[in-house]
Structure formats: C-alpha cells, structure tokens
Amino acid sequence: MKKFTTLTGIAAPLPLVNVDTDMIIPKQFLKTIKRSGLGVHLFADMRYDEDGQEIADFVLNQPRYQGCSILVTGENFGCGSSREHAPWALLDYGIKCVISSSFADIFYNNCFKNGILPIQLPADAVAILTKDAEKGSNARIIVDLADQSVTTADGKTFSFELDPFKKHCLLHGLDDIGLTLEKAEVIDSFESKLALEQPWI
Amino acid sequence: MAPKTLYDRIWDAHVAHSAPDGTCLLYVDRHLVHEVTSPQAFEGLRLANRRVRAPEKTIAVPDHNVPTTDGREDPKNMTEDSAIQVAELDRNARDFGINYYPVSDVRQGIVHIVGPEQGWTLPGMTVVCGDSHTSTHGAFGALAHGIGTSEVEHVLATQTLIQKKSKNMKVEITGKLAEGVTAKDVTLSIIGNTGTAGGTGYVIEYCGSVIQNLSMEGRMTVCNMAIEGGARAGLIAPDDTTFDYVRGRPHAPKGALWESALTYWRTLYSDADAEWDKIVTIRGEEIAPVVTWGTSPEDVLAITDVVPSPNNFVGGKVDAVTRSLEYMGLTPGTKLADVKIDTVFIGSCTNGRIEDLRAAAKVLRGKKVKSGLRAMVVPGSGLVRAQAEEEGLADIFRTAGFEWRHAGCSMCLAMNPDQLAPGERCAATSNRNFEGRQGRGGRTHLMSPAMAAAAAITGTLTDVREMMT
C-alpha cells in the first residue's frame, strides 16, 4: 500500500447525501478478478448516458475538475454494499481523499486498506469546503495527515479526528496482514484455548 | 462484575489480542466466501505465498453471478465474465481446501441462507463474509458483519480481523404485530424510524416481545437489514426458538457436544442493567404493512399513505427526495396503492426462505398474476426450492403465472441476467432500492413477500390486508 502523507489537489464537489457504493461502482463492473482498471467506471450511471457518452454536467466530466484528487460530498457516503471495488474505483480514478460529514462503516474501513484517506468533518465545515470546491481548479485543497488538517486555497484550516492506529498504517503504508502475522503465536494460543472451551466450533 | 450486553459478551470471548489504544485482533469462527468479493483476496494469498489458516472454518458458495434458469451449471450459459468468477471460486476452493457448494450441488444458494441452513452459523460465534448482508447471521446471537476484500484476505491468512469495538444500541419492539404485518415490515419500519445512518458505529441488539415471537426466519429478515440502518451487525439473543432451529443441522454439534454448547449458549444475553449508548423503542401495534417509495431504504411509508413531497424534509434530504422522486417517476400526493408495477421479484437473502415462499403462496393460491406483468420467484437455496416443490408451493407460483427459478441472488442486485429495464417498476422482497440496483433506470419498491404477492395479483402496490378479509 502506498503511503499517504500530504496531498494538494483539486477537490470535486458532490453534494449528495447517502451516496451508496452501487452509485460509486455499479454492479456490472464487479465481475473483474482484478483490483485495477475500475476508474473509468467510477460513478458510471451518473457519469455516462445509456450510449456510454459523458453526461456534460456531471462533476467529473467538467473540464475544471479534470485531475481532481479529492471528493467533497454529503453525509453517509459509501452506504450499502461492502464492495471494496468502490475504493478501488476511486483510487484508480485518482481520488485519494474523500471529505464528508459522515461515512458508512464498511466503506470507511475499506478506504484505509487502500491508501485512501476519508476525512470526517462537521457539516458546516463540509459546507465551506464544498463552496470552495465549486471554484474548480482555481481552488486547491491541502490535506496534511500528520497534522490532521485540511486547508482551503484561501488559508482556512480545519482539523479532523482520526484513529491513531489507522493514521499510523496510512502514514507508513503498512500491510495489515504482515502486522497481524507477527502475532501468530497469540492467535495460536487463542485458537488452542477456543478448541478446549468451545470444541464444537 | 460489570453488567454486559450480548455484544460485549461475544466480543470479549473473541479478543485474541488487545493493544493499549483499543485496537483488537478479533478471532473469526466462520468465514463465508462468495465469488464476487474473493478473487482478489485469493490472488493476494498466492502472490505472498500464504495459505488459508483455517480452511475447515471457511465456507464458499457462488451466488451473486449465477444464472437462475435451467441448465445454469453449464458455463456456456453464463456470461463470460461471470463464468470466470465462478471458475475462480471453484479453483480457489479446491486449491485452498475450503468447504464448497458448487452450482451443481443441491445445497448451493445465497451464502446467508446456506450458512444457517447447513448449521455453520451457531450462537455466540463471530461470522464474517465479504458481503454487507452478513448481518443476517446475527439472528442466531452471532456477531456477524460484512467486510471488504482486503479484510477477506486478512481473515483467510490470519483467521482474525483488526477491529475496534462498536457502541451498543438497543432496538426494542414491544407489544405484538397486527394481522398482515411481518418481519420485513418490522425491519423496514425500524430503518424508516432511525434512518440509514442511525446505526452507524453501533451494533444493534433487537429485542422485545415482537422479536421474541418471531421465527428464526423472521429474525434473519430483521437482522439482514441492520446494515441498511447503518449498523454493521444486528443481534438477537438466542433462545429455545434458536436452539430448536439449529438442532440436527449437518454442521451443528451432536450428542455431548450439543449439550455443552447449549449450556454455553444459554449464557448469551444482555444483563438487565446493561448500559446502552442508544435506545430506540417502537410499539409493534404501530407497525403497518409498508413499502418504500424512494431510492433509500429509509424512504418507508405505510401502504395506506401517499407519496411525500420534498417539502416534508429538511437539510440534504430535500434535494435527495427531489432527485429520487424524479428517478422513481412519482408525484407527491399520489396514493401508494395507486402506483402501477411491471415486475414482481420474490427472493434474496432478506426474503428467500421457505416461510417467505409460504407467505407469498398463501396470498397467491387460486389467483393469477395480473396480465402483462413479469413475476419471478428465486428460492434462496436449492434445498428451499426442493422443499417448496414438495409442499406444493412451486405449483401455486407456476399456476399463478410466476417463473419458478433456481437459487441465487438474482434480481436483488442484478449481476446475473435477471434485471429491470430502464423505467421498469418492481415490487421486490429484497433489501435495497438504490438507483440502478436492479438494473439501470429500474425502479424498486421494497416490501414483504405477502405484499409482493398481493401486488402481483392487482398490478399495483397493494395492501395485503384487503386480500385477507
């Protein structure tokens, strides 16, 4: 996994509530057996018409948001299906940070496994950042993970909360499985205890 | 000792390691696997030269992609990409030595129906699967939730998950349900009450006399949709209803092991003085047969109600409702019972079990599907299908004009050929009414199997109670 330290980029506003993972990556694109190549299908049903042509007014199709790396969006982002294809599609498209007032649990967790930083801020801060994002490529947002801050182009800064362990893994690009396997003996002894106490499992 | 909730108890019994900041390694008792969210995880194991740590606790079954028509075992009858995913699961199950129910096996079906049916799901366990509806298994008093593919790989390699504890939420349904009101109406009404983010960060325990009086299948319907309320997991304390359901299933303990398991399972409950971070109480008598009208599972109203106006809402929901009414092709003020439908889908991990089929067949007996309407029943497993045939339910469905399909997820998420056309309106017993969920431009109204059967007969959303008098 790539490290996430700081990010300066164009932020695309998507001020919709309850954006579900079916919207982020519709099911017809889940038939892949790879993690890569999903960016072109990100938000497919909102981004392309039935003939596969770009819908001009969808945010990611507007010239001023080309190359964006941050998404500023409405509450309960990523609800619904647990499909990790949602963060894979965001990352493959180039989005490395999503800012919202709330996230669905499974999506939130999946982001950290892929080097994406989901930032939760109060609704009024998200409203300010959405306004800022509406300025398009003229407004670049700066995200600093170590400092846990988001700064707008005109210097307004917001601090965000983050679980220290998740932050540590993201900052250093750590592989969860490798970390856990270092505790193999702990798992072994737990498993032996379980086999004695609940032999029916 | 400090009082505990059921969630506290199961959590404490599974913490293999705990760091000072509260990050835990939670041991996983059962790992369910399907073809869509697992290929990348197995590929990761191969690349790192890792094995599956506990293949005997890992159970795989293809369900999302599989066609539900005759001859589906033949890969030629699948789309190429679906056939690849199913073939990958075949290969991964074989190479890593995990328990497997291939498409050709009569026990194949939707993973959340197969697990309980085969006795893999037991009280007090931790159960995970790369699928958000894993919450279904919480009906047994198991801590069960969906995970992403990276976590699937983590569980395959380590049989644990890195987790922090969630908060405790109690949802109590008091009193009793009126005639015509089912577990599906209960679970939809809860989401209508709490919203789709109401349970975010919590594990829900459902309790109260209504929940206690539900069958195991009804309880599974309730817990299945915990995720639609934002909670990763929903739980119901195990009781004699649970134990009677589990007893004798192929992978349930037998003999002396059964007795010791039962002794332990009877300790799985929340203490009367346990502390809750959030409590929601709903009177069972106030729950009506409901349908969804919008594109979020929280958009729930009684069938006797009318389509709401965006003006009835506040905040971001105003725009969301405007957008969803346009998508759904509905005008505020229209009676829900006047909304015409094109398709009926009975099935899914929410409502694809035998009691669901019985409830729908009871309404359909001696009746016909409205002319011009497409209607299908997709049993949740091959065994549910066989039982429905034995009980004569299949004949009732076929005679009424329903297509009688083979087991799979089917039109719940439309990854296989069972899809809605743009603008097509469906009465569905599944769990999500999101934009495009059942096919691009498709319009989904969620409801109980009895309500879906009633809609099939009249061709509009219908109050099933009118057919019961």
Interface residues (C-beta under 8 A of the other chain):
Chain A: P15 L16 V17 N18 D20 D22 M23 P26 K27 Q28 L30 K31 T32 I33 K34 R35 D45 E50 G74 E75 N76 C79 G80 S81 S82 R83 E84 P87 S102 F103 A104 D105 I106 N109 N110 K113 N114 D163 P164 F165 D176 I177 L179 T180 L181 K183 A184 V186 I187 F190 E191 L194 Q198 P199 W200 I201
Chain B: A16 H17 A19 D21 T23 L25 Y27 D29 V36 T37 P39 Q40 E43 G44 A48 R50 R53 A54 K57 H64 N65 T79 D81 S82 I84 Q85 E88 L122 G124 M125 G130 D131 S132 H145 G146 I147 G148 T149 S150 E151 E153 H154 A157 T158 Q159 T160 I162 K164 S166 T196 A197 T200 G201 I227 E228 G230 R232 P253 L257 W258 S260 A261 Y264 S296 G315 G316 K317 D319 A320 R323 L413 A414 M415 P422 R432 F434 E435 G436 R437 R440 G441
